[in-house]
């Protein structure tokens, strides 16, 4: 089966839009994070985080910056993935959305989170 000229997949277009618009990526992730707590919606939330990672340097670059293996990141952000909180925070920090999506939180590796002082 040949590809049609000028046709772009939905996923490719989504990645391009998230790459171009950081605020859209933040809103996208906020919605995705809400779905992680619901078992029936968890796969969509993990795939949304994976899409944002692809938009911001690719899975290999995000994994390297987050200090985890690429294979582990692919497994964690798969529909049946079960990432640790540390993995989720490392990825969110790497794609630089924690300050916008979760104001008031400061990441410190590897100990976790602490409340920012105003």
MINU-280484 format. One record per residue (C-alpha): residue in one letter; z, y, x; residue number from 1. Coordinates in Angstrom, 1 decimal, always signed. Layout:
! residues N
+------+--------+--------+--------+------+
| tido |     c3 |     c2 |     c1 | loba |
+------+--------+--------+--------+------+
|    A |      Z |      Y |      X |  NUM |
...
+------+--------+--------+--------+------+
! end
This chain:
! residues 118
+------+--------+--------+--------+------+
| tido |     c3 |     c2 |     c1 | loba |
+------+--------+--------+--------+------+
|    X |   +0.0 |   +0.0 |   +0.0 |    1 |
|    X |   -1.0 |   +3.3 |   +1.5 |    2 |
|    X |   +0.9 |   +6.6 |   +1.2 |    3 |
|    X |   -0.6 |   +9.4 |   -0.7 |    4 |
|    X |   -1.3 |  +12.6 |   +1.3 |    5 |
|    X |   +1.2 |  +15.4 |   +0.6 |    6 |
|    X |   +3.6 |  +13.1 |   -1.2 |    7 |
|    X |   +7.3 |  +13.4 |   -0.1 |    8 |
|    X |   +9.9 |  +11.0 |   -1.3 |    9 |
|    X |  +12.9 |  +12.3 |   -3.3 |   10 |
|    X |  +15.2 |  +11.3 |   -0.4 |   11 |
|    X |  +13.1 |  +13.2 |   +2.2 |   12 |
|    X |  +13.1 |  +16.3 |   +0.0 |   13 |
|    X |  +16.8 |  +16.1 |   -0.6 |   14 |
|    X |  +17.5 |  +15.8 |   +3.1 |   15 |
|    X |  +15.3 |  +18.8 |   +3.8 |   16 |
|    X |  +17.0 |  +20.9 |   +1.1 |   17 |
|    X |  +20.4 |  +20.0 |   +2.4 |   18 |
|    X |  +19.4 |  +20.8 |   +5.9 |   19 |
|    X |  +18.1 |  +24.2 |   +4.9 |   20 |
|    X |  +21.0 |  +25.3 |   +2.6 |   21 |
|    X |  +24.5 |  +24.8 |   +3.9 |   22 |
|    X |  +26.1 |  +26.1 |   +0.7 |   23 |
|    X |  +24.1 |  +23.5 |   -1.3 |   24 |
|    X |  +25.4 |  +20.8 |   +1.1 |   25 |
|    X |  +29.0 |  +22.0 |   +0.5 |   26 |
|    X |  +28.6 |  +21.8 |   -3.3 |   27 |
|    X |  +26.8 |  +18.5 |   -3.0 |   28 |
|    X |  +29.7 |  +17.1 |   -0.9 |   29 |
|    X |  +32.4 |  +18.5 |   -3.2 |   30 |
|    X |  +30.8 |  +16.5 |   -6.1 |   31 |
|    X |  +30.5 |  +13.5 |   -3.9 |   32 |
|    X |  +34.1 |  +13.6 |   -2.8 |   33 |
|    X |  +35.3 |  +13.6 |   -6.4 |   34 |
|    X |  +33.4 |  +10.4 |   -7.0 |   35 |
|    X |  +35.0 |   +8.5 |   -4.1 |   36 |
|    X |  +38.1 |   +7.9 |   -6.1 |   37 |
|    X |  +36.3 |   +6.2 |   -9.0 |   38 |
|    X |  +35.3 |   +2.6 |   -8.2 |   39 |
|    X |  +32.2 |   +2.8 |  -10.4 |   40 |
|    X |  +31.0 |   +6.0 |   -8.6 |   41 |
|    X |  +32.1 |   +5.3 |   -5.0 |   42 |
|    X |  +28.7 |   +4.1 |   -3.9 |   43 |
|    X |  +27.1 |   +7.4 |   -5.0 |   44 |
|    X |  +29.7 |   +9.4 |   -3.1 |   45 |
|    X |  +29.2 |   +7.4 |   +0.1 |   46 |
|    X |  +25.4 |   +7.7 |   -0.1 |   47 |
|    X |  +25.7 |  +11.5 |   -0.7 |   48 |
|    X |  +27.8 |  +11.8 |   +2.4 |   49 |
|    X |  +25.2 |   +9.7 |   +4.3 |   50 |
|    X |  +22.4 |  +12.0 |   +3.1 |   51 |
|    X |  +24.3 |  +15.1 |   +4.3 |   52 |
|    X |  +24.8 |  +13.4 |   +7.7 |   53 |
|    X |  +21.1 |  +12.6 |   +7.8 |   54 |
|    X |  +20.4 |  +16.3 |   +7.0 |   55 |
|    X |  +22.6 |  +17.6 |   +9.8 |   56 |
|    X |  +21.3 |  +15.9 |  +12.9 |   57 |
|    X |  +20.8 |  +12.3 |  +11.8 |   58 |
|    X |  +23.2 |   +9.3 |  +11.6 |   59 |
|    X |  +23.1 |   +8.7 |  +15.4 |   60 |
|    X |  +24.0 |  +12.3 |  +16.3 |   61 |
|    X |  +26.7 |  +12.5 |  +13.7 |   62 |
|    X |  +28.2 |   +9.2 |  +14.8 |   63 |
|    X |  +28.2 |  +10.4 |  +18.4 |   64 |
|    X |  +29.8 |  +13.7 |  +17.6 |   65 |
|    X |  +32.3 |  +12.0 |  +15.3 |   66 |
|    X |  +33.3 |   +9.6 |  +18.0 |   67 |
|    X |  +32.3 |   +6.4 |  +16.2 |   68 |
|    X |  +29.5 |   +3.9 |  +16.6 |   69 |
|    X |  +26.2 |   +4.4 |  +14.8 |   70 |
|    X |  +26.5 |   +0.9 |  +13.3 |   71 |
|    X |  +30.0 |   +1.6 |  +12.0 |   72 |
|    X |  +28.8 |   +4.8 |  +10.4 |   73 |
|    X |  +25.9 |   +3.1 |   +8.7 |   74 |
|    X |  +28.3 |   +0.4 |   +7.4 |   75 |
|    X |  +30.9 |   +2.9 |   +6.3 |   76 |
|    X |  +28.5 |   +5.1 |   +4.4 |   77 |
|    X |  +26.6 |   +2.2 |   +2.7 |   78 |
|    X |  +27.0 |   +1.6 |   -1.0 |   79 |
|    X |  +29.6 |   -1.1 |   -0.3 |   80 |
|    X |  +31.2 |   +0.8 |   +2.5 |   81 |
|    X |  +34.9 |   +1.3 |   +2.8 |   82 |
|    X |  +35.4 |   +4.1 |   +5.4 |   83 |
|    X |  +38.8 |   +5.1 |   +6.6 |   84 |
|    X |  +40.1 |   +8.6 |   +6.0 |   85 |
|    X |  +39.7 |   +9.2 |   +9.8 |   86 |
|    X |  +36.0 |   +8.3 |   +9.5 |   87 |
|    X |  +35.5 |  +10.5 |   +6.5 |   88 |
|    X |  +37.2 |  +13.5 |   +8.1 |   89 |
|    X |  +35.3 |  +13.0 |  +11.4 |   90 |
|    X |  +32.0 |  +13.0 |   +9.6 |   91 |
|    X |  +32.9 |  +16.0 |   +7.4 |   92 |
|    X |  +34.1 |  +17.9 |  +10.5 |   93 |
|    X |  +30.9 |  +17.0 |  +12.4 |   94 |
|    X |  +28.6 |  +18.3 |   +9.6 |   95 |
|    X |  +30.8 |  +21.4 |   +9.6 |   96 |
|    X |  +31.7 |  +21.5 |   +5.9 |   97 |
|    X |  +35.5 |  +21.1 |   +6.0 |   98 |
|    X |  +36.1 |  +24.9 |   +6.3 |   99 |
|    X |  +33.9 |  +25.7 |   +3.4 |  100 |
|    X |  +34.6 |  +22.7 |   +1.1 |  101 |
|    X |  +38.3 |  +22.5 |   +1.8 |  102 |
|    X |  +39.7 |  +25.9 |   +2.8 |  103 |
|    X |  +43.2 |  +25.9 |   +4.3 |  104 |
|    X |  +42.8 |  +22.5 |   +6.1 |  105 |
|    X |  +42.6 |  +22.2 |   +9.8 |  106 |
|    X |  +41.4 |  +18.9 |  +11.5 |  107 |
|    X |  +43.0 |  +17.7 |  +14.7 |  108 |
|    X |  +41.7 |  +14.6 |  +16.3 |  109 |
|    X |  +43.0 |  +12.0 |  +16.1 |  110 |
|    X |  +46.3 |  +12.8 |  +14.4 |  111 |
|    X |  +44.7 |  +14.0 |  +11.1 |  112 |
|    X |  +45.3 |  +17.1 |   +9.0 |  113 |
|    X |  +47.8 |  +19.9 |   +8.9 |  114 |
|    X |  +48.1 |  +22.8 |   +6.5 |  115 |
|    X |  +46.7 |  +26.0 |   +7.9 |  116 |
|    X |  +49.2 |  +28.9 |   +8.2 |  117 |
|    X |  +48.2 |  +32.2 |   +6.6 |  118 |
+------+--------+--------+--------+------+
! end
